[in-house]
Amino acid sequence: MSLLPNTPIAVDYWSIRRCSHTRLFFLSHMHSDHTKGLSSTWKHPLYCSPITAKILKHKLQVKSKLINPLEVGVCHQLQLDDCGIETMSVTLIDANHCPGSVMFLFEGYFGTVLHTGDFRYSPCMLDNPPLRNKKVDVLYLDNTNCDPEHKIPSRQEATKQIKEIIATHPCHDIVIGLYSIGKELLLVDLAKTFKSWVVVNPQRLKLLTMSEIEDVFDTQDGAGRIRVVEQSEVNYANMVKWNYMHPTIAILPTSRKVKVWHKDTYVVPYSDHSSFDELIQFVSQLKPCSIIPVVKTQACMSHLNQYLSSEAAINCIKVPNSVKMFMKRQDISSKVCNRKLKVVRKRPPQGLEFLSDERCLSPSKSTWHCRLMCNSIRKKKKKRKKKMLLG
């Protein structure tokens, strides 16, 4: 849902008509509000975590050749033009939101940009090497709960509330209303605490398997007293039906405002987004130079401005000529954008080579001249090979 200004980079943004200059598309996770516009007809390379890659192919049938899974916690180099003059580094960081969800740390001519996607802050995020003592010029922040009046408990506290509700209904079946992805660790915790299989439908089980979640699930009706359904299925009519068959309570683990239609339905503010206090802690420790809230309707900058760095952010970004030409080209091929580069496991990311043999020798050359030189190199290689074969 973000286009990074003065770059060919987009995060969770799939409206090609509005971003014809974009060449590098990044997907933070597989929740439907972040994949709007992404479908089996998608024709451009995109980058995401390995788990998201599997779910993306399964749910939306995006072509495998367009999906580039990037290892989490590792610095990767990607090119920003079509001949290798300009590159950037990107590091994927666990977003602690749902299976496969990541934050993106971009570093290049545009400075250092951190895009959180959707995330739930944990102190270990800033202790890990990618963000430790890192100066961030621009922070794209998931500010979903950036409201001091909206109190969100920790997930541990919310889980405890849910366990207490279940414990006070020892003879009831338990229905948990969820979206298709998210809150899997809650289910694992409940299964272990109450020594019960969690019953899910085959479609959800397939997603759980792809998400590499601990196996406490079964598709057989009656295999356990805890059952997962889509959140929309927890309604008055179904509650009456379920209670007619056997005493049943329903639990909706969500911090969103939900109407409760039945007395045996419980809403617990279990959230996969950072609470207000966690956002303050995150921003105050990271100290970015500037913040762009992802949720535009939330007025939260008045709470965060005091924690910004006193260092000046990059105000005037000079876009390299090769990148300008790259963004203007209409005939860009997926082969160029999809080119894989070697992974850098240590900083600084220097001495990298493209896995392709098309290399640009002089950054001062134009894109056209660069291609000419690359073609010349290939021809020389072919001649040398031919001479060797002829003896």
Long-range contacts (C-beta under 8 A, 24 or more apart in sequence): 1-34, 1-294, 2-115, 2-140, 2-292, 2-294, 4-106, 4-110, 4-113, 4-115, 5-317, 6-110, 6-317, 6-319, 7-80, 7-108, 7-110, 7-319, 7-323, 8-80, 8-323, 8-326, 8-327, 9-88, 9-106, 11-104, 11-115, 11-117, 11-140, 12-117, 14-38, 14-42, 16-44, 21-327, 21-328, 22-327, 23-80, 23-326, 23-327, 23-332, 23-337, 24-78, 24-80, 24-337, 26-90, 26-104, 26-115, 27-52, 27-56, 28-52, 28-95, 28-101, 28-102, 28-103, 28-104, 28-115, 28-117, 28-118, 29-95, 29-97, 29-98, 29-100, 29-101, 29-102, 29-117, 29-118, 29-181, 30-55, 30-56, 30-59, 30-98, 30-100, 30-181, 31-98, 31-118, 31-179, 31-181, 31-182, 34-117, 34-118, 35-60, 38-62, 42-66, 43-334, 44-334, 44-337, 45-334, 45-337, 45-338, 47-78, 47-90, 48-100, 48-102, 49-92, 49-100, 49-101, 49-102, 50-100, 51-99, 51-100, 51-210, 51-211, 51-212, 52-100, 52-101, 52-102, 53-100, 54-100, 54-210, 55-99, 55-100, 55-181, 55-207, 55-210, 55-211, 58-206, 58-207, 58-210, 59-207, 65-334, 65-338, 66-334, 66-338, 68-338, 68-340, 71-343, 72-102, 73-128, 73-130, 74-343, 74-344, 74-345, 75-130, 75-343, 75-344, 75-345, 75-346, 75-347, 75-349, 76-341, 76-343, 76-344, 77-341, 77-342, 77-344, 77-349, 77-352, 78-341, 79-339, 79-341, 79-354, 80-108, 80-109, 80-320, 80-322, 80-323, 80-326, 81-320, 81-322, 81-323, 81-325, 81-326, 81-367, 82-322, 82-325, 82-326, 82-329, 82-332, 82-336, 82-367, 83-322, 83-358, 83-360, 83-367, 83-370, 83-371, 83-374, 84-354, 84-358, 84-359, 84-360, 84-370, 85-320, 85-322, 85-360, 85-363, 85-365, 85-367, 85-370, 86-320, 86-322, 86-323, 86-363, 87-341, 87-352, 89-344, 89-349, 91-130, 93-125, 93-128, 93-130, 93-131, 94-125, 95-119, 95-120, 96-120, 96-121, 96-122, 96-125, 96-272, 97-182, 97-272, 97-273, 98-181, 98-182, 98-183, 98-184, 98-272, 99-181, 99-184, 99-210, 99-211, 99-212, 99-213, 100-211, 105-130, 105-131, 105-134, 109-317, 109-318, 109-319, 109-320, 109-323, 110-137, 110-314, 110-317, 111-137, 111-138, 111-313, 111-314, 111-317, 112-136, 112-137, 112-138, 113-137, 113-138, 113-139, 113-140, 114-138, 114-139, 114-140, 114-286, 114-288, 115-140, 116-140, 116-141, 116-142, 116-294, 117-142, 118-142, 118-144, 118-272, 118-273, 119-273, 119-274, 120-155, 120-271, 120-272, 120-273, 120-274, 120-278, 121-274, 121-278, 121-279, 121-281, 121-282, 123-281, 125-282, 126-282, 126-285, 126-286, 129-347, 131-286, 134-286, 135-289, 135-309, 135-311, 136-286, 136-287, 136-288, 136-289, 137-288, 137-289, 137-290, 137-313, 137-314, 138-288, 138-289, 138-290, 138-291, 138-292, 138-313, 139-283, 139-286, 139-288, 139-290, 139-291, 139-292, 140-292, 140-294, 141-279, 141-283, 141-291, 141-292, 141-293, 141-294, 141-304, 142-273, 142-274, 142-294, 142-295, 143-279, 143-293, 143-294, 143-295, 143-298, 143-300, 144-273, 144-274, 144-295, 144-298, 145-255, 145-271, 145-273, 145-274, 145-275, 145-276, 145-279, 146-276, 146-279, 146-293, 146-295, 146-298, 146-300, 146-303, 146-304, 147-276, 147-298, 147-300, 148-276, 148-303, 150-255, 150-276, 151-269, 151-275, 151-276, 152-255, 152-269, 152-271, 152-273, 152-275, 152-276, 153-269, 153-275, 154-275, 155-186, 155-270, 155-271, 155-272, 158-253, 158-268, 158-269, 158-270, 158-271, 159-186, 159-189, 159-190, 159-270, 161-268, 162-186, 162-190, 162-251, 162-253, 162-268, 162-270, 163-190, 163-193, 165-249, 165-251, 165-266, 165-268, 166-190, 166-194, 166-249, 166-251, 169-247, 169-249, 171-247, 172-225, 172-246, 172-247, 172-248, 172-249, 173-225, 173-227, 173-242, 173-246, 173-247, 173-248, 173-249, 174-225, 174-226, 174-227, 174-248, 174-249, 174-250, 174-251, 175-227, 175-228, 175-229, 175-234, 175-242, 175-248, 175-249, 175-250, 175-251, 176-226, 176-227, 176-228, 176-229, 176-250, 176-251, 176-253, 177-228, 177-229, 177-230, 177-231, 177-232, 177-233, 177-234, 177-250, 177-251, 177-252, 178-228, 178-229, 178-230, 178-231, 178-253, 179-230, 179-231, 180-204, 180-207, 180-230, 181-207, 181-211, 182-272, 183-253, 183-270, 183-272, 184-208, 184-211, 184-213, 185-213, 186-253, 186-270, 187-216, 187-217, 187-226, 187-228, 188-213, 188-214, 188-216, 190-226, 191-216, 191-217, 191-224, 191-226, 192-216, 194-225, 194-226, 196-224, 196-225, 196-226, 197-223, 197-224, 197-226, 198-224, 198-226, 198-227, 198-228, 199-223, 199-224, 199-226, 199-227, 199-228, 200-227, 200-228, 204-228, 234-265, 235-261, 235-262, 236-261, 236-262, 239-264, 239-265, 276-303, 279-304, 280-304, 280-307, 283-307, 283-308, 289-313, 289-314, 321-366, 322-363, 322-366, 322-367, 322-370, 325-366, 325-367, 326-367, 357-381
